[in-house]
Amino acid sequence: MAIRNIRLFGDPVLEKQCKEVKEVTPRTLELIDDMFETMYDANGVGLAAPQVGILKRICVVDVTYEDPILLINPRIMEKSGEQTGSEGCLSLPGKCGDVTRANYVKVEYYDENMERHEIEGTELLARALQHEIEHLDGHLYTEKVIGDLRDVGEEAPSDEDTEE
């Protein structure tokens, strides 16, 4: 296993559509192990293959640091509800912004044996799944930010702060 370099905002690879995985090879398994190690090393809750320069439909998520989830060729099948909250990205370190997403998602995906599964998530898990799957289509959370990006740890401006 190895920690891979995370591609940063502005890198053209982050804007490209990823290719579907047809088979899991030893190199794919190595990539998956490296992605988990890279995500944990960076204190992230998710990482998509294009963030390490690989244009394959693979992402990893672990919102509890106790339940690693590998998703190959994930597809959102259902979503409902709404949540707005602060969101960041390992490809844009030190920055965050408020994003509105579905509060519930149901995702179809394949595991390392190319067996089909479904996962349902709410709140942070739903947010992470949506965020990572969007990476596979060349989209970043910055496209959905309400207002401006801010430094991590900086509070969002309240309505009183924006009044003249």
Residue frames as qw, qx, qy, qz and C-alpha x, y, z in Angstrom:
[[0.000, 0.889, 0.458, 0.000, 0.00, 0.00, 0.00],
 [0.431, 0.034, 0.027, 0.902, 1.07, 3.55, -0.66],
 [0.071, 0.761, 0.344, -0.545, -0.13, 7.06, -0.09],
 [0.479, 0.462, 0.471, 0.580, -0.84, 8.68, -3.43],
 [0.104, -0.121, -0.013, 0.987, -0.66, 12.35, -4.33],
 [0.226, 0.682, 0.650, -0.248, -4.07, 14.01, -4.19],
 [0.290, 0.395, 0.401, 0.774, -4.81, 16.13, -7.25],
 [0.091, -0.448, -0.388, 0.800, -5.72, 19.69, -6.35],
 [0.332, 0.801, 0.407, -0.289, -8.43, 22.07, -7.54],
 [0.220, 0.817, -0.304, -0.437, -7.57, 23.30, -11.02],
 [0.267, -0.275, 0.875, 0.294, -6.06, 19.98, -12.16],
 [0.523, 0.203, -0.400, -0.724, -7.89, 19.08, -15.40],
 [0.292, -0.014, -0.955, -0.041, -8.21, 15.40, -14.38],
 [0.103, 0.264, 0.718, -0.636, -10.79, 16.47, -11.77],
 [0.450, 0.410, 0.047, -0.792, -13.09, 17.72, -14.53],
 [0.355, 0.248, -0.776, -0.459, -13.11, 14.52, -16.61],
 [0.873, -0.088, -0.009, -0.480, -15.72, 11.78, -16.80],
 [0.333, -0.435, 0.835, -0.047, -14.46, 8.47, -15.41],
 [0.553, 0.183, -0.702, -0.409, -14.65, 5.16, -17.24],
 [0.877, -0.276, 0.065, -0.387, -16.69, 2.24, -15.97],
 [0.233, -0.482, 0.844, -0.044, -14.71, -0.61, -14.40],
 [0.783, 0.181, -0.420, -0.422, -15.20, -3.81, -16.42],
 [0.895, -0.125, -0.404, 0.142, -13.01, -6.11, -14.31],
 [0.442, -0.849, 0.275, -0.087, -11.03, -5.90, -11.09],
 [0.778, 0.411, -0.381, 0.283, -7.37, -6.66, -11.70],
 [0.711, -0.338, -0.305, 0.535, -4.49, -6.86, -9.21],
 [0.275, 0.196, 0.002, 0.941, -3.65, -3.25, -10.17],
 [0.375, -0.587, -0.309, -0.647, -7.24, -2.23, -9.38],
 [0.749, -0.535, -0.377, 0.098, -6.98, -3.88, -5.95],
 [0.581, -0.096, -0.175, 0.789, -3.70, -2.04, -5.33],
 [0.011, -0.424, -0.169, -0.889, -5.40, 1.24, -6.31],
 [0.578, -0.623, -0.382, -0.362, -8.27, 0.55, -3.89],
 [0.741, -0.413, -0.315, 0.426, -5.86, -0.18, -1.00],
 [0.410, 0.081, -0.025, 0.908, -3.90, 2.97, -1.83],
 [0.197, -0.563, -0.298, -0.745, -7.09, 5.04, -1.96],
 [0.667, -0.652, -0.356, -0.055, -8.14, 3.95, 1.53],
 [0.688, -0.281, -0.175, 0.646, -4.65, 4.61, 2.89],
 [0.242, 0.282, 0.139, 0.918, -4.51, 8.02, 1.19],
 [0.368, -0.662, -0.360, -0.544, -7.99, 8.99, 2.46],
 [0.717, -0.607, -0.303, 0.160, -7.18, 8.03, 6.05],
 [0.614, -0.083, -0.074, 0.781, -3.77, 9.73, 5.92],
 [0.072, 0.333, 0.176, 0.924, -5.46, 12.97, 4.79],
 [0.099, 0.264, 0.669, -0.688, -8.21, 12.67, 7.45],
 [0.390, 0.047, -0.374, -0.840, -10.91, 12.52, 4.79],
 [0.610, 0.109, 0.639, -0.457, -14.26, 10.75, 4.79],
 [0.792, 0.490, 0.360, -0.059, -14.18, 9.97, 1.08],
 [0.147, -0.579, 0.552, 0.582, -11.90, 9.82, -1.94],
 [0.803, 0.521, 0.204, -0.204, -12.62, 9.24, -5.62],
 [0.828, 0.042, 0.328, 0.453, -10.16, 7.74, -8.10],
 [0.444, 0.753, 0.123, 0.470, -9.79, 10.92, -10.18],
 [0.332, -0.927, 0.138, -0.108, -8.50, 12.65, -7.04],
 [0.624, -0.508, 0.516, 0.295, -5.44, 10.41, -7.31],
 [0.134, 0.581, -0.538, -0.596, -5.27, 10.83, -11.09],
 [0.154, 0.032, 0.965, 0.211, -7.09, 7.63, -12.14],
 [0.464, 0.108, -0.153, -0.866, -10.13, 8.01, -14.39],
 [0.336, -0.154, -0.921, -0.126, -12.03, 4.95, -13.17],
 [0.536, -0.508, -0.175, -0.652, -15.45, 4.84, -11.49],
 [0.686, -0.228, -0.606, 0.331, -14.13, 3.90, -8.04],
 [0.137, -0.678, 0.242, -0.680, -14.56, 5.72, -4.76],
 [0.526, -0.185, -0.739, 0.378, -14.05, 4.95, -1.10],
 [0.342, -0.648, -0.020, -0.680, -16.00, 6.33, 1.86],
 [0.576, -0.283, -0.685, 0.345, -15.73, 5.99, 5.63],
 [0.182, -0.730, -0.064, -0.656, -17.63, 8.55, 7.68],
 [0.743, -0.644, 0.015, -0.182, -16.99, 6.78, 11.02],
 [0.160, 0.676, -0.710, 0.119, -13.40, 5.55, 10.47],
 [0.471, -0.195, 0.819, -0.262, -14.78, 2.12, 11.41],
 [0.679, 0.403, 0.589, -0.169, -16.82, 1.15, 8.36],
 [0.065, -0.437, 0.535, 0.720, -14.84, 1.42, 5.10],
 [0.677, 0.525, 0.456, -0.241, -17.02, 1.32, 2.00],
 [0.231, -0.248, 0.647, 0.683, -15.67, 0.58, -1.49],
 [0.579, 0.606, 0.381, -0.390, -17.91, 1.57, -4.38],
 [0.265, -0.154, 0.690, 0.656, -17.14, 0.47, -7.94],
 [0.079, -0.285, -0.647, -0.703, -19.36, 1.90, -10.69],
 [0.028, 0.421, 0.690, -0.588, -21.70, 3.55, -8.14],
 [0.110, -0.364, -0.500, -0.778, -25.02, 4.98, -9.28],
 [0.233, 0.103, 0.512, -0.820, -27.55, 6.93, -7.25],
 [0.083, -0.327, -0.888, -0.313, -30.90, 5.18, -7.62],
 [0.281, -0.795, -0.506, -0.181, -33.01, 7.26, -5.21],
 [0.311, 0.023, -0.367, 0.876, -32.67, 10.44, -3.25],
 [0.272, -0.757, -0.495, -0.328, -35.00, 12.47, -1.10],
 [0.492, -0.779, -0.233, 0.312, -35.13, 15.16, 1.54],
 [0.379, 0.781, -0.104, 0.486, -32.75, 18.04, 1.86],
 [0.664, -0.613, -0.108, 0.414, -29.84, 19.04, 4.06],
 [0.350, 0.848, -0.148, 0.369, -27.57, 22.06, 3.94],
 [0.735, -0.637, 0.087, 0.216, -24.22, 21.94, 5.64],
 [0.039, -0.840, 0.492, 0.224, -20.54, 22.72, 5.49],
 [0.957, 0.206, 0.175, 0.108, -18.59, 20.61, 3.04],
 [0.129, -0.787, 0.514, 0.315, -14.93, 20.33, 2.15],
 [0.915, 0.399, -0.051, -0.017, -12.79, 18.30, -0.22],
 [0.763, -0.399, 0.281, 0.424, -9.32, 16.77, -0.09],
 [0.587, 0.397, 0.343, 0.616, -8.68, 18.36, -3.50],
 [0.016, 0.770, 0.063, 0.635, -9.28, 21.83, -2.03],
 [0.612, -0.284, -0.565, 0.475, -7.47, 21.63, 1.32],
 [0.242, -0.205, -0.329, 0.890, -8.25, 24.21, 3.96],
 [0.289, -0.022, -0.192, -0.938, -11.45, 25.42, 2.30],
 [0.101, 0.371, 0.912, -0.142, -15.13, 24.66, 2.84],
 [0.265, -0.041, -0.194, -0.943, -18.54, 25.96, 1.86],
 [0.520, 0.185, 0.619, -0.559, -22.21, 25.38, 2.48],
 [0.243, 0.102, -0.785, -0.560, -23.85, 22.92, 0.08],
 [0.705, 0.055, 0.335, -0.622, -27.44, 21.67, -0.15],
 [0.246, 0.199, -0.911, -0.263, -27.80, 17.97, -0.95],
 [0.746, -0.279, -0.452, -0.400, -30.34, 15.20, -0.57],
 [0.437, -0.554, 0.549, -0.448, -30.60, 13.96, 3.02],
 [0.792, -0.053, 0.597, -0.119, -31.22, 10.35, 1.89],
 [0.458, 0.546, -0.560, -0.421, -29.68, 8.38, -0.97],
 [0.894, -0.029, 0.446, -0.045, -29.83, 4.81, -2.19],
 [0.206, 0.727, -0.571, -0.320, -26.80, 3.79, -4.23],
 [0.983, 0.156, 0.101, 0.003, -26.16, 0.74, -6.38],
 [0.065, 0.805, -0.585, -0.071, -22.51, -0.30, -6.60],
 [0.935, 0.149, -0.320, 0.042, -20.17, -3.24, -7.09],
 [0.630, -0.706, 0.312, 0.086, -17.54, -4.60, -4.71],
 [0.074, -0.667, 0.685, 0.284, -14.02, -5.86, -5.46],
 [0.409, 0.022, 0.904, 0.122, -15.54, -9.19, -6.64],
 [0.217, 0.005, -0.480, -0.850, -17.85, -7.30, -9.04],
 [0.152, -0.468, -0.868, 0.064, -20.86, -8.38, -6.99],
 [0.132, -0.559, -0.258, -0.777, -23.76, -5.92, -6.98],
 [0.294, -0.396, -0.671, 0.554, -24.85, -4.24, -3.72],
 [0.096, -0.774, -0.278, -0.561, -27.02, -1.38, -2.55],
 [0.380, -0.215, -0.510, 0.741, -26.38, 1.01, 0.29],
 [0.145, -0.847, -0.387, -0.333, -28.71, 3.53, 1.85],
 [0.473, -0.102, -0.336, 0.808, -27.40, 6.57, 3.66],
 [0.125, -0.918, -0.344, -0.152, -28.67, 9.64, 5.43],
 [0.336, -0.923, 0.078, 0.169, -27.03, 12.81, 6.68],
 [0.180, -0.757, 0.543, 0.316, -23.19, 12.67, 6.51],
 [0.542, -0.035, 0.796, 0.269, -23.10, 9.32, 4.70],
 [0.500, 0.718, 0.484, 0.030, -25.59, 10.59, 2.11],
 [0.086, 0.957, -0.160, -0.227, -23.52, 13.77, 1.69],
 [0.355, -0.556, 0.681, 0.317, -20.27, 11.82, 1.28],
 [0.596, 0.243, 0.740, 0.195, -21.77, 9.38, -1.24],
 [0.413, 0.861, 0.295, -0.030, -23.16, 12.21, -3.38],
 [0.093, -0.900, 0.334, 0.265, -19.91, 14.18, -3.17],
 [0.442, -0.379, 0.749, 0.316, -17.71, 11.24, -4.24],
 [0.580, 0.432, 0.674, 0.149, -20.02, 10.05, -7.02],
 [0.294, 0.938, 0.096, -0.158, -20.05, 13.59, -8.46],
 [0.261, -0.697, 0.559, 0.367, -16.22, 13.42, -8.64],
 [0.560, 0.033, 0.781, 0.274, -16.61, 10.43, -11.00],
 [0.428, 0.735, 0.500, 0.160, -18.58, 12.66, -13.37],
 [0.480, 0.311, 0.067, 0.818, -16.02, 15.47, -13.25],
 [0.230, -0.799, -0.200, -0.519, -17.88, 17.71, -10.81],
 [0.373, 0.063, -0.581, 0.721, -16.64, 19.36, -7.63],
 [0.221, -0.661, -0.652, 0.299, -18.65, 20.58, -4.67],
 [0.179, -0.342, -0.005, 0.923, -17.55, 24.13, -5.48],
 [0.100, -0.238, -0.616, -0.745, -20.17, 24.16, -8.26],
 [0.421, -0.586, -0.656, -0.222, -22.88, 23.89, -5.58],
 [0.371, -0.231, -0.475, 0.764, -21.53, 26.15, -2.84],
 [0.106, -0.880, -0.433, -0.161, -24.02, 28.66, -1.49],
 [0.238, -0.959, 0.119, 0.102, -22.21, 31.98, -1.14],
 [0.328, 0.777, -0.528, 0.096, -18.43, 31.96, -0.93],
 [0.839, -0.013, -0.461, 0.290, -15.83, 29.40, 0.03],
 [0.333, -0.862, 0.251, -0.290, -14.26, 30.05, 3.41],
 [0.240, 0.480, -0.797, 0.276, -11.30, 28.80, 5.38],
 [0.682, -0.291, -0.671, -0.002, -11.95, 25.62, 7.39],
 [0.436, -0.336, -0.550, 0.628, -12.82, 26.61, 10.94],
 [0.062, 0.022, -0.004, -0.998, -14.17, 30.00, 9.86],
 [0.309, 0.452, 0.730, -0.409, -17.86, 30.41, 10.61],
 [0.211, 0.511, 0.628, 0.548, -20.32, 31.01, 7.80],
 [0.050, -0.105, 0.102, -0.988, -21.57, 34.61, 7.76],
 [0.107, 0.501, 0.797, -0.321, -24.92, 34.99, 9.44],
 [0.180, 0.762, 0.516, 0.347, -27.75, 37.10, 8.05],
 [0.279, -0.924, -0.114, 0.237, -26.79, 39.89, 10.47],
 [0.538, -0.423, 0.363, 0.632, -23.25, 39.92, 9.07],
 [0.374, 0.267, 0.605, 0.650, -24.48, 40.53, 5.53],
 [0.025, 0.890, 0.454, 0.041, -26.83, 43.38, 6.34],
 [0.382, 0.473, -0.047, 0.793, -25.55, 46.92, 5.68]]
